[in-house]
Amino acid sequence: MSKMDRREALKYTAFLFGAGLSASTISAIISGCNVDTSDNWMPSFFTKEESDFIAELGETMLPRTHTPGAKDALVERFLDTVRPLRYTEADNQKFREKLTAFMAEAEAAGTKSTSGASGSGFMRASADERFAWLTDIDREAYEVIRRNPDLPHGERPFYLHLKEQILGAYFSSEVVAKSYFAFDPIPGRYDPCIPLSDVGKAWAHG
């Protein structure tokens, strides 16, 4: 992934996140981190349960459509690699504690089915149930920011920190960069007038 692609990744992440990004997330995206893509990969920072939860949460945010989903981008592997490298031991300890609490909330509160009945917990819920639960969590988190616009980054709801890092991991991946960004070196051919339908993607130049 080129430096220009990583800059574009930052813009996409910030746009979808809807708030400022932390310095550590920016550093992780700009520096780029290669992840193990082997079939027998196992997490080393997260537990298997935590890694699976992050993968499923990411896929709920960013499902596979005409572009790759969060699982295609291996977001859980990116975070498993980045956390030990880009964050302090104290930060990671606090992150793990809050992740554990968030996972317990997801399991205890569960989800709501389309009929409004209690669901079966995030990891066992259907895609629609997961999306409905996540939509509520997302709305509540951004309402906190709306009511407290000057809230320090470290005091924002944990969900927003996790979302920020999942988005950063997603747009940092090579498979997503190739899907979202078309690359054309400069100098290159100049086409002064082309149909909008021919553009197709955001363009990253470098």
Buried (B, 14 or more C-beta within 10 A) or exposed (E): BBEBBBBBBBEBBBEBBEBEBBEBBBBBBEEBBEBBEEEEBEBEBBEEEBBBBBBBBBBBBBBEEEBBBBBBBBBBBBBBBBBEEBBEEEEBEBBBEBBEEBBEBBBEBBBBBEEEEEBEBBBEBEEEBBBBBBEEBBEEBBEBBEEEEEEEEEEBBBBBBBBBBBBBBBBBBBBBBBBBBEBEEEEEEEEEEEEEEEEEEEEBEE
